[in-house]
């Protein structure tokens, strides 16, 4: 869901972008700081306005997208959760042991403490108006409406050219702010190599799952939408999914029944879960080669 859209009127000195005076101008940006046993602290902080690099675009933000899944889970995880994960994940545990052997206890503690409690910017998708472009940038000019990925919720954004695109005429900043989420969904559909007529099961109908479902349809696929949430299933059905199934133990059987025992051609998992059951069900509902 997009955050509130608006201008960056609180930031003074847009006409000075690219000049030395810009270094003294501040703006607001949203940061998160982890706590030991509580959810993270989130709020705006005053930071310097970024300078425009030769290969970058400086953007006056208009709309910034909040990724409910990724960002909410980041905020809810506290340092205790991260320590538990580090001790239960073999790769992370080995990394900590290697650090202890190399740097000793005190330096390792300082580094881990810094990494787990430092201020971290939130956000990675949005749209705004280009204020300045680097000398090596082509295809974007100051004043263009652009969409960007990989940068946080801030009044002024600096994005590299390869993560910034000019918004087509007729598309609003509010819609264009979905660009990074849309690219994630598009990559999934491309990697799955969906072909015309394919039956595709989409498991998980959050924001990315809904985008994946629509892109599958655009590629000529037929969507079987699966989720535990009735509202999300209804939305997927209204957007053209051929079937909408409530997630549960019997889903693979229902899928095979709907496909005359054949199974689906592709399964795209867009759900976050700590259980292997969903993966096992995905395998069960997929057709044999």
C-alpha positions as CSV (number, residue, x, y, z in Angstrom):
1,X,0.0,0.0,0.0
2,X,1.4,3.4,-0.8
3,X,2.2,5.9,1.9
4,X,0.6,9.3,1.7
5,X,1.6,11.2,-1.4
6,X,2.6,14.8,-1.4
7,X,5.2,17.4,-2.2
8,X,8.5,18.1,-0.4
9,X,7.6,21.6,0.5
10,X,9.5,21.5,3.8
11,X,12.8,21.1,2.0
12,X,14.2,24.5,1.0
13,X,16.7,25.2,-1.8
14,X,15.6,22.9,-4.6
15,X,17.1,25.5,-7.0
16,X,20.5,24.9,-5.4
17,X,20.6,21.1,-6.2
18,X,24.0,20.2,-7.5
19,X,25.6,23.3,-6.0
20,X,27.9,23.5,-2.9
21,X,25.2,25.2,-0.9
22,X,23.1,22.0,-1.1
23,X,25.4,20.2,1.3
24,X,24.0,22.4,4.1
25,X,20.3,21.6,3.4
26,X,18.5,19.0,5.4
27,X,15.5,16.9,4.7
28,X,13.4,14.2,6.6
29,X,13.9,10.5,6.1
30,X,12.3,7.5,7.8
31,X,14.7,5.2,9.8
32,X,14.3,2.2,12.0
33,X,16.4,1.3,15.1
34,X,16.3,-2.2,16.6
35,X,15.6,-2.7,20.3
36,X,16.7,-5.7,22.5
37,X,13.3,-7.1,23.5
38,X,10.8,-4.7,21.9
39,X,9.8,-3.8,18.3
40,X,12.0,-1.3,16.6
41,X,11.7,2.4,16.9
42,X,10.6,4.0,13.6
43,X,10.4,7.7,12.8
44,X,11.7,10.6,10.7
45,X,15.1,12.0,11.2
46,X,16.8,15.2,9.8
47,X,19.6,14.2,7.3
48,X,21.5,16.1,4.6
49,X,20.0,16.3,1.1
50,X,22.0,13.9,-1.1
51,X,24.2,15.2,-4.0
52,X,23.6,14.0,-7.5
53,X,26.2,11.6,-8.8
54,X,27.3,11.4,-12.5
55,X,25.2,8.2,-13.0
56,X,22.3,9.1,-10.7
57,X,19.0,11.0,-10.5
58,X,18.0,13.3,-7.7
59,X,14.2,13.0,-7.1
60,X,11.7,15.1,-5.2
61,X,9.6,12.3,-3.8
62,X,5.8,12.3,-4.4
63,X,4.7,8.8,-3.4
64,X,6.6,6.2,-1.4
65,X,5.3,2.6,-1.2
66,X,5.1,0.7,2.1
67,X,5.7,-3.0,1.7
68,X,3.5,-4.4,4.4
69,X,5.2,-7.8,4.5
70,X,8.9,-6.9,4.2
71,X,8.9,-3.7,6.3
72,X,6.4,-4.8,8.9
73,X,8.4,-8.0,9.6
74,X,11.6,-6.0,9.8
75,X,10.1,-3.6,12.4
76,X,8.6,-6.4,14.5
77,X,11.8,-8.5,14.7
78,X,13.9,-7.5,17.8
79,X,17.5,-8.2,18.6
80,X,16.5,-11.3,20.6
81,X,14.8,-12.8,17.5
82,X,18.0,-12.1,15.5
83,X,20.2,-13.8,18.1
84,X,18.0,-16.8,18.1
85,X,18.1,-17.0,14.3
86,X,21.9,-16.6,14.4
87,X,22.2,-19.5,16.8
88,X,19.8,-21.8,14.9
89,X,21.1,-21.0,11.4
90,X,24.3,-23.1,10.7
91,X,25.7,-20.6,8.3
92,X,25.1,-17.6,10.5
93,X,26.4,-19.5,13.5
94,X,29.6,-20.4,11.7
95,X,30.0,-16.8,10.7
96,X,29.9,-15.7,14.3
97,X,32.4,-18.3,15.4
98,X,34.8,-17.3,12.6
99,X,34.5,-13.7,13.7
100,X,35.2,-14.6,17.3
101,X,38.3,-16.6,16.3
102,X,39.6,-13.7,14.1
103,X,38.7,-10.6,16.1
104,X,38.1,-11.8,19.7
105,X,35.1,-11.4,22.0
106,X,35.2,-7.6,22.6
107,X,35.5,-6.6,18.9
108,X,32.9,-9.2,17.8
109,X,30.5,-7.9,20.5
110,X,31.0,-4.3,19.4
111,X,30.4,-5.2,15.7
112,X,27.3,-7.3,16.4
113,X,25.9,-4.7,18.7
114,X,26.4,-2.0,16.0
115,X,24.9,-4.1,13.2
116,X,21.8,-5.0,15.3
117,X,21.0,-1.6,16.8
118,X,22.1,0.9,14.1
119,X,19.7,3.2,12.4
120,X,18.4,1.6,9.2
121,X,16.5,3.4,6.4
122,X,13.1,1.9,5.5
123,X,11.5,1.8,2.1
124,X,12.5,0.7,-1.4
125,X,9.9,1.8,-4.0
126,X,8.4,5.1,-5.0
127,X,8.0,7.9,-7.5
128,X,8.7,11.6,-7.8
129,X,9.9,14.4,-10.0
130,X,13.5,14.5,-11.2
131,X,15.3,17.6,-9.8
132,X,18.7,16.9,-11.3
133,X,20.4,14.3,-13.4
134,X,24.0,13.2,-13.6
135,X,26.1,14.1,-16.7
136,X,26.2,10.4,-17.8
137,X,22.4,9.9,-17.5
138,X,20.4,9.5,-20.6
139,X,16.6,9.4,-21.1
140,X,15.6,11.4,-18.1
141,X,15.5,15.2,-17.7
142,X,14.8,17.5,-14.8
143,X,11.0,17.8,-14.4
144,X,10.2,14.3,-15.6
145,X,8.1,12.1,-13.4
146,X,10.2,9.0,-12.6
147,X,9.8,5.8,-10.6
148,X,12.6,4.4,-8.5
149,X,13.6,1.3,-6.6
150,X,16.1,0.5,-3.8
151,X,15.8,3.8,-2.0
152,X,14.0,4.7,1.3
153,X,11.1,6.8,2.4
154,X,12.6,10.3,2.2
155,X,11.7,13.8,0.9
156,X,14.5,13.7,-1.6
157,X,15.8,10.5,-3.2
158,X,19.0,9.8,-5.0
159,X,18.7,6.8,-7.2
160,X,21.2,5.2,-9.7
161,X,20.0,5.4,-13.3
162,X,19.6,1.6,-13.6
163,X,17.1,1.7,-10.7
164,X,15.1,4.7,-12.1
165,X,12.7,4.9,-15.0
166,X,10.7,7.6,-16.7
167,X,7.0,7.2,-16.0
168,X,4.8,6.9,-19.2
169,X,2.3,9.7,-19.9
170,X,-1.0,9.1,-18.2
171,X,0.4,7.0,-15.3
172,X,0.1,8.7,-11.9
173,X,2.9,8.9,-9.3
174,X,0.6,6.9,-6.9
175,X,0.5,4.0,-9.4
176,X,4.1,4.3,-10.5
177,X,5.2,4.0,-6.8
178,X,4.6,0.2,-7.2
179,X,7.6,-0.1,-9.6
180,X,9.9,-2.1,-7.3
181,X,7.2,-4.5,-6.2
182,X,6.1,-4.9,-9.8
183,X,9.7,-5.7,-10.9
184,X,9.9,-8.4,-8.2
185,X,6.6,-9.9,-9.4
186,X,7.7,-9.7,-13.0
187,X,11.0,-11.4,-12.3
188,X,9.1,-14.4,-10.8
189,X,6.9,-14.7,-13.9
190,X,9.8,-14.4,-16.2
191,X,11.8,-17.1,-14.3
192,X,8.8,-19.4,-14.3
193,X,8.7,-18.9,-18.1
194,X,4.9,-18.8,-18.1
195,X,3.4,-19.6,-21.6
196,X,0.0,-19.0,-23.1
197,X,-2.5,-21.5,-21.7
198,X,-0.4,-22.6,-18.7
199,X,-2.3,-23.3,-15.5
200,X,-0.4,-21.5,-12.7
201,X,-1.0,-21.8,-9.0
202,X,-0.1,-18.6,-7.0
203,X,0.3,-19.3,-3.3
204,X,0.0,-16.2,-1.2
205,X,-2.0,-13.2,-2.3
206,X,-0.4,-10.3,-0.5
207,X,0.7,-7.4,-2.6
208,X,3.3,-9.3,-4.5
209,X,1.0,-12.3,-5.0
210,X,-1.7,-10.1,-6.4
211,X,0.7,-8.5,-8.9
212,X,2.1,-11.9,-9.8
213,X,-1.4,-13.2,-10.5
214,X,-2.2,-10.2,-12.9
215,X,1.2,-10.6,-14.7
216,X,0.5,-14.3,-15.2
217,X,-2.8,-13.4,-16.8
218,X,-1.1,-10.8,-19.0
219,X,1.4,-13.5,-20.1
220,X,-1.6,-15.7,-21.2
221,X,-1.6,-18.0,-18.1
222,X,-4.7,-19.2,-16.1
223,X,-4.4,-18.5,-12.4
224,X,-5.4,-20.7,-9.5
225,X,-5.1,-18.3,-6.5
226,X,-4.5,-19.8,-3.0
227,X,-4.5,-18.0,0.3
228,X,-5.9,-18.2,3.9
229,X,-7.6,-14.8,3.6
230,X,-11.1,-14.7,2.1
231,X,-10.8,-11.0,1.2
232,X,-7.6,-11.6,-0.7
233,X,-9.2,-14.5,-2.5
234,X,-12.1,-12.4,-3.5
235,X,-9.8,-9.6,-4.8
236,X,-7.9,-12.2,-6.9
237,X,-11.1,-13.5,-8.3
238,X,-12.3,-10.1,-9.2
239,X,-9.0,-9.4,-11.0
240,X,-9.5,-12.5,-13.2
241,X,-8.1,-15.5,-11.4
242,X,-9.8,-18.6,-12.7
243,X,-10.1,-20.3,-9.3
244,X,-9.7,-19.1,-5.7
245,X,-9.0,-21.7,-3.1
246,X,-8.7,-21.4,0.7
247,X,-5.3,-22.7,1.7
248,X,-5.4,-26.0,3.6
249,X,-4.4,-29.7,3.5
250,X,-6.8,-30.5,0.8
251,X,-5.6,-27.9,-1.8
252,X,-3.4,-30.3,-3.9
253,X,-6.4,-32.6,-4.4
254,X,-8.6,-29.7,-5.4
255,X,-6.0,-28.5,-7.9
256,X,-5.6,-31.9,-9.4
257,X,-9.4,-32.3,-9.6
258,X,-9.6,-29.0,-11.4
259,X,-6.9,-30.0,-13.9
260,X,-8.3,-33.4,-14.7
261,X,-5.6,-35.1,-12.6
262,X,-2.8,-33.5,-14.4
263,X,-1.7,-30.8,-12.0
264,X,-0.6,-27.2,-12.7
265,X,2.2,-26.2,-15.1
266,X,3.8,-23.7,-12.7
267,X,3.7,-22.9,-9.0
268,X,4.7,-19.5,-7.8
269,X,5.1,-19.1,-4.0
270,X,4.5,-15.6,-2.8
271,X,3.9,-16.5,0.9
272,X,6.2,-16.2,3.9
273,X,6.1,-19.2,6.1
274,X,8.3,-21.2,8.5
275,X,6.5,-24.4,7.6
276,X,7.6,-27.0,5.0
277,X,3.9,-27.9,4.4
278,X,3.4,-25.2,1.8
279,X,6.5,-26.3,-0.2
280,X,5.3,-29.9,0.0
281,X,1.9,-28.9,-1.3
282,X,3.5,-26.9,-4.1
283,X,5.3,-30.1,-5.2
284,X,2.2,-32.2,-4.9
285,X,0.1,-29.9,-7.1
286,X,2.7,-29.5,-9.9
287,X,2.4,-31.8,-12.9
288,X,5.0,-34.4,-13.9
289,X,7.3,-33.4,-16.7
